[in-house]
Amino acid sequence: MIGWRRQLVRLAVLALFLAIWEAAFRLALLSPIIFGSPSLVVSAAAKDGWTFLLAFRITLFEIALAILVAWTLGITFGVLVGSKPLLARIAAPVLSALIAVPLVVLYPLLIVWLGLGPASKVVFGVVSGIFPIALNTMIGVQGIDRGYATMATAMGANPWQIKALVMTPLALPAIVSGLRLGTALIVIGVVLSEMLGSTDGIGFWISYHRSLFNTGQVYLGILLALLVAGLANAALSLVERLYARRTSEQSVP
């Protein structure tokens, strides 16, 4: 019951925000070119909604593929390196430095190597998000009590089983934290790469309509990009809740 009330409150706040936004636009308190309005977004959806849905399908595919690759490589690297203290001490400052590098400067090279198609968008998305995933996973693995690995070894587990069945589940809270940040950066990276050089996708249409000052279409594209990030965040929240529930059930005598 409390959950439903909380959702209703959120919806009411959102509706109030949209109403104030629309009223400010109608009263000419906001620039239509910069801020637009909810009605402009609705008009854009009615006029160009099908075009944006087709573009959304392309962008969603690129983001999903980039997420799959970045999650797999980042978690694998973090678990393998985090289980070796010496390698972890070497890799930690390198990954931290790579996170701070403005990777957008590399995108022109990706266009030269991979062209304007989906490949360059996927690779740039992977590069944008893999480093925080790997770093958080590595830190999470380092924080695990080594007694668990010793106990698993005594029970006959091999090193790969220890990494997959012991270290990874125990480091899951840190891994999910890295996935949240990494996934957001992947979404940003893919959409940004489409804006910088592409022939389709949400980012391309955002950039196209921005040049024509079609504010409604620009905000429509932004909302679709936020939808992808929101869905990924909801999925990660579900994983966290399931993990917390399982942990609490196992702790009950």
N, C-alpha and C positions, 0 to 999 in steps of 0.2 A: 504493500500500500504506500509505504514511504517512497519507494522507487518511482511509482506512478506520479505522485505529487511532485517529486523533483523534476521529472520530465515535463510535467505541465508548467511548472514554473519556468523552466528553460524555454519552452515554446512561447510562453507569454512574454518573456523578456525579448526573445527574438522578434516576435510580432510587433512589440512596442518599438524596438530599434528600427525595423523596416518602415513603420508608420511615420516615425520622426524623420527618417531619411527622406521618404517620399514627400512629406509636408515641407521640409526645408527646400527640396528641389522645386516644388510647385510655387513656393513663395520667392523663388529666385535668390535664395540665400547661399546656394551652392552652384558652382560652375558646372554646367552640363557636360563640358568637355573633360573635366578632371574627375568629378565625383559621380556623374550620371545619376541614376535612380533605379529603384526596383522595377518601375514600369518600363523603363528603357530596356532592362534585361529581359523582361517578359516579351516585349515587342521583338527584341533580337531573337529570342527563342522561337517565336512564331514565324519569323521571316527566314532565319538561317539555321533553325534547329537541326534539320536533317544533315546539313553540311557539317555542323559541329559534332553530331553524333558519329558520323563516319570518321571524322578526324579523331574523335575521342577513342574510337575502336583501335586506331593505329597507335595512338599515344599509350593507351592501356596495354597493348601488346608489348610495346617497347619497355614500359615501366615494369611489367610483370616479368619479362625475361631478364631485365637488369637486376631486379630484386632476387630472382632465383639464383643467378650467378653470384651476385655479391654476397648473399646470405651463405651460400654453400662454401665459397672460397674464404670468406671472412671468418666464419665459425671454425672451419677446418684449420685454417692457419692459426687462429687464436688458441685453439685447443692444443695443437701440436707444439707450438712455440711456448705457450704458457706452462706446459708440463716440463719444460727444460729451463731451470732458473737462469742459466748463463745466457741462453738465447733470448730469454724474455728481457733481461737487462739490456741487451744490445738492441732489441727490436723496439722497445717501448719509446725511447726518444726519437727514433726514426719515424715511427707511426705518428707520434704527436706532431712532429715537424711537417709531415705530409698532409695532415689534416689542415694545417694553417696555410698551406700553399694555395694561391688562387688558381685552381685547376683550369679555369676558363681559358687561360692563355694557351693550353694544350689543344683546344678544340680545333683551331685551324689546321693543325697537323693531322688530326683524326679525319678531317674532311679530305685532305690530300691523300691519306692512306686508304681510307674506307669509303670515300664518296659522300654524297648527300643522303643516301638511303638510311634505313633503320639501323644498320650495323654501327655507324658512328654514334648514333644516339644511345644505343644500348651500351657500347663500350664507355662512353662518357658518363652515363648513369652509374655503371659499375665502379669506375674510378672515383666518382664523386662520393659514393657511399660505403665503399669497402673498408676504408681505413678506420673509422670509428667502430665499426662492427668487429674488426679484428682486434683492435686495442681493448675494447671493453671485454671481449671474450677472454683475451689473454689475462687481463687483470682479474677477472672472475675466477679463472682456473688457478691463478697464483694464490688466491685467497682461500683455496680449499685445504682443509686439514689433510696432510699426507697420510694420516692414519687410515683414512678410507681406502686409499690405494693399496696400502700395506695389507689391510684386511682382505681386499678383493684378490690380491696376489696369493695370499694364504689359502683362499678358497678355490684357487686354480684358474683365475682369470688371466688371460694374456694381456700384453700392453695395449692392444687395440680395443679389447673389450673394456679395459679400465677407462680409456679415453672416451669411448662412446657411451658406456652404460653407467659410469661412475662420475667422471669429471664433468661431462657435458650437462647432465641433469642438475648436478649440484651448483654449477655456475650459471644456471638458467636466468636468475634475476638480473645478473650483470649482462648476460647475453641479450636479453630482451631490451634492456636499457640502451645498449649499443644499436640494436635493430631499429628502435624508435628513431634515433638520430640519423642512422644510416639510411633508413627508408625515406625520411623526409628529404635528405640530400639527394637521393636517387630521383625522386619526383622532380625536385628543383632542377637537377642536372639534365634530365631528359627534356623537360619543357623548355629550359633555357637553350639547350642545343637546337631544338626545333625553331626557336626564335632567331638564333644566329645564322642558321643555314639549313633549310629544309624546303621540301615542296609540298608537305602536308603535315597533319598533326595539329593538336591544340595550340602548341607554341607558334606554329606558322601562321595560323589564323588570328591569334592574338596580335602578332606583329603586323600582319596585313591590315587588320581593321584599326590598329593604333595609328598607322600611317594615314588612314582616311578619317581619323577622329570619330570613328563609330564606337562611342563609349559603351553602349549596351552590349555589343558583340565582344568587346574586350573583357568586360566583367563576366559575361557568360562563359568565356574560355577560362577565366580565372576560377570561377566557381566549379567548373568541371575538373580542373586540376586539383582544387582543394578536396573534391569528392574522392579522388583516388587516395590522397594522403589520409583522409578521414577513414576510409575503408580499411586501409592498412593498419592504422592506429587502433581501430576497433578490433581487428583480428589479433593484434598483439595484446590488447587488454584482455581478450578472452583467454589467451594462452596464460597470462599472468594469473587470472582468477582460477583457472583449472589447476595450475601448479600450486597456488596457495591452498586450494581446497584439498588437493591430494596430500600436501604436506601436513595440513592440520589433521586429516584423517589418520595418517600414519603415526602422528605423535600421540593420538589418543590410545591409552593402554587397553 
